[in-house]
Amino acid sequence: MKEQLYDNNIKFEMIKEIKDDLIYYFRNGFINPKFFFEFQDVKFNDMKEILNIHFIISPAVYDYITTLDTSIDQLRHSTEPKKDVLQGEIRGRIIWNETMQERYRTGNTTNMTFVCASTDKLYNTKENIVLKKSLEILEEIIFKDVGMARFQKYHWFKNGEFIMSTVKKLLNRNIYIKRIDTSKIDISTKMLNDVLKSRKKIYRDAAQIIKYYNLIMSENMDTINSLLQTTFIEIQDVDEVFELFVIIKYIRNKFNNVTFNIIDGTEDYFAKAHTVDNNRVLIYHNRSAVKYLNFHITLEDIIGTHKYLQQLKNIKEITNKFKELQKSKPNNTIWAGRPDLIILEFNEDYLINITIGEIKYTRDIEYAYTGFKELAEYLEFMEINDIPYNSLNVEGILFVEDVDFKEYSIGNMTVINSNDL
């Protein structure tokens, strides 16, 4: 219990220190509106996409869509008088004097011609236009600008399936919504203000959603801060918080012009930066950077080598044969790894520096030794793919929380405590 409390306190302090950079984080986590952080720098990279995502997961949008799903039958319409000349049928009220005039005019004096009065329902009211526009904004973000489907597996978007299916259903299947034509209409401030006074909540809410979105996209700082506070995605795992804390602190101190990629589990690199010499830098977290490096040893790599490796090969081959008998897919991998941190530095097109990082959230020296061994494996087994390099320097760094070593470096490997970043 005491250890858990310590971890929670440390986690909170780490998140607090790097919160502005965690706005890019869209991997697994949960929304924690209790943090109430003030965000100092909202001029981040990919600003529109990040704000769009936070807008979609905001309580305001969820409440609005939930209300829509149950209130759409309240759609208002206006009516327009219409006269139809009909043969052999009656629709609406018969206008007898015009019916007789029509029969005499056409020479059709039978009793099968009728002039009838009816009304067409018109759904292009001011309120309905605003309603549909609000849905079109949500559709544009969810299915085109952002592609929210990729986040459905994450806890913080647990209502995603309901949100996406409801918006799609209302726009594409609801016959009343489909009748509303917004193609040539711009929503003015006056129109929004008028609809905000509507007697029906469904229309007031639609106007409010558009107004809220316009404020966010106009970079109103108070609105943005409020949005980010109520939709902040807290990382569940303290180990991952520590990894990001270490990486962000390290690269912020070491490089210039650090810009982060959106971190959603599908990203290529974590961030990019430049050195003081204006060399290009790519930073990877929990990614193998397979375009440049390989951390993978197969059976073919150890043929004809030391007896011990041949024994490993024999073990792997007999295991694969047993798998094949069970109709399972064999695996030729002897060893594979994925470092916590990879930093690649390029001078023009030439790779000139590789930094491999292993990160352990620990104060225990024995566990730190495990991390050091893993780091040594990455450096030893790493292979560079078919890319040009020149005077290449390779180094390894083990990051730990707080471990008291007598020596902090050996060869090209270094240990750094997080307090020293």
C-alpha positions, 0 to 999 in steps of 0.5 A, spaced: 500 500 500 505 504 501 509 502 495 502 504 491 502 511 494 509 512 492 508 510 485 501 514 485 505 521 487 511 520 483 506 519 477 502 525 478 509 529 479 512 526 473 505 527 469 505 534 472 512 536 469 511 534 462 503 535 461 504 540 455 508 534 451 503 529 453 497 532 449 500 528 444 499 522 447 493 518 445 495 511 446 491 507 452 489 511 458 483 514 461 480 521 462 482 524 468 478 531 469 481 531 476 488 534 474 485 541 472 492 542 469 493 549 466 497 548 459 502 553 458 503 552 451 498 550 446 501 552 440 503 545 439 504 541 432 498 538 429 494 543 433 488 542 429 488 535 429 489 534 437 484 539 438 479 535 434 480 529 438 479 532 444 473 536 442 470 529 440 471 526 446 469 532 450 463 531 455 459 536 451 459 532 445 458 526 448 452 529 452 449 532 445 450 526 441 446 522 447 441 527 447 440 527 439 439 519 439 433 520 443 430 527 441 431 527 433 423 526 432 422 533 435 424 536 428 420 542 426 418 543 419 414 549 416 409 548 410 408 551 403 401 551 400 401 546 394 396 545 388 395 539 384 391 537 378 390 530 379 387 525 374 382 519 377 385 520 384 384 525 390 390 528 395 388 533 400 382 538 399 378 538 393 378 546 390 371 545 387 371 552 383 378 551 380 376 543 379 370 546 375 374 551 371 380 546 370 375 541 367 372 546 362 379 549 360 381 542 358 375 540 355 375 534 360 368 535 363 368 528 366 368 527 373 375 524 373 379 531 374 380 534 380 384 540 383 387 539 390 390 543 395 396 540 399 401 542 404 409 540 403 413 540 409 419 544 409 425 542 413 430 547 411 428 551 417 434 555 421 434 550 427 434 544 422 440 547 418 444 549 425 442 542 427 445 538 421 451 543 420 453 540 427 452 533 425 456 535 419 462 538 423 462 531 427 462 527 421 468 531 418 472 530 424 470 523 426 471 520 419 475 524 415 479 529 418 482 525 424 479 518 423 477 516 430 476 509 429 483 507 430 482 509 437 476 504 439 481 499 442 483 505 447 479 506 454 479 513 453 474 512 447 470 507 450 464 510 448 467 511 441 462 506 437 456 509 440 458 516 438 461 514 431 455 509 429 450 515 432 452 520 427 453 516 421 446 513 422 443 520 423 446 523 417 445 517 412 439 514 415 434 519 418 430 521 412 428 528 416 435 530 416 437 528 409 431 532 407 435 538 410 439 542 405 446 545 408 450 545 401 449 553 400 449 556 407 454 559 411 452 559 419 452 566 421 453 568 428 446 571 428 443 565 426 447 561 432 444 566 436 437 566 434 437 558 434 440 559 441 433 562 443 429 556 441 424 553 445 427 546 444 433 544 447 435 539 441 436 546 437 439 550 443 444 544 444 446 544 436 447 551 436 452 551 442 456 545 440 457 549 433 459 555 438 464 551 442 467 548 436 468 555 433 471 558 439 476 552 440 478 553 432 479 560 433 484 558 439 480 561 444 485 560 450 480 559 456 476 554 452 482 550 450 485 550 457 478 548 459 477 542 454 484 539 455 483 539 462 476 535 462 479 530 456 486 529 459 488 522 458 492 520 464 497 514 462 495 508 466 502 505 467 507 508 472 512 505 468 510 508 461 509 515 465 517 514 467 519 512 460 516 518 457 518 523 462 525 520 461 525 521 454 522 528 454 526 531 459 532 528 455 531 530 448 528 537 451 535 538 454 539 535 448 536 537 442 533 544 439 526 544 435 523 538 438 517 537 435 512 531 437 508 526 433 501 524 435 502 518 439 497 513 438 500 507 437 501 507 430 506 513 429 512 512 426 517 516 430 516 519 437 519 526 435 524 529 431 529 535 432 535 538 430 542 538 434 546 545 435 550 543 428 543 543 425 543 535 424 537 532 423 534 527 429 529 522 429 527 519 436 523 513 437 519 510 443 517 503 444 518 502 436 524 498 432 525 503 427 525 498 422 527 502 416 534 503 419 535 498 424 534 491 425 534 487 432 532 480 430 536 474 430 533 468 426 536 460 425 539 462 418 544 467 422 547 462 427 548 456 422 555 453 423 557 457 429 559 455 436 556 449 439 551 452 444 548 456 438 547 450 434 544 447 440 539 453 440 538 452 433 536 444 434 532 446 440 528 451 435 527 446 430 524 441 434 520 446 437 518 448 430 516 441 428 512 440 434 508 446 432 507 444 425 504 437 427 499 441 431 498 446 425 501 452 428 505 456 425 513 455 426 517 461 428 525 462 426 526 467 431 532 466 436 532 473 439 528 479 438 528 486 441 525 492 441 529 498 445 525 503 449 528 509 446 532 509 439 535 516 437 538 517 430 542 523 428 543 524 420 548 529 417 544 530 410 543 523 408 548 519 412 547 516 419 552 518 424 550 517 431 545 511 434 543 512 441 539 506 444 536 507 451 533 502 456 529 505 461 527 502 468 523 505 473 527 502 479 531 504 485 533 497 486 540 495 483 539 488 481 533 490 477 538 495 474 543 490 472 537 486 468 536 493 464 544 494 463 544 486 460 538 488 456 542 494 453 548 490 452 544 485 448 541 491 443 548 494 442 551 487 441 545 484 436 543 490 433 544 491 425 544 497 421 539 496 415 542 498 408 543 505 409 549 510 408 553 511 414 559 515 416 564 515 422 558 512 426 558 513 433 554 508 437 552 509 445 547 506 450 544 509 456 540 506 461 535 510 465 533 509 472 529 512 477 534 513 483 540 507 483 547 509 487 552 506 483 560 506 484 561 507 477 556 510 472 559 508 465 563 502 462 565 503 454 560 506 450 554 505 455 552 510 461 547 510 466 543 516 468 538 517 474 532 521 472 534 526 478 540 528 473 536 530 467 
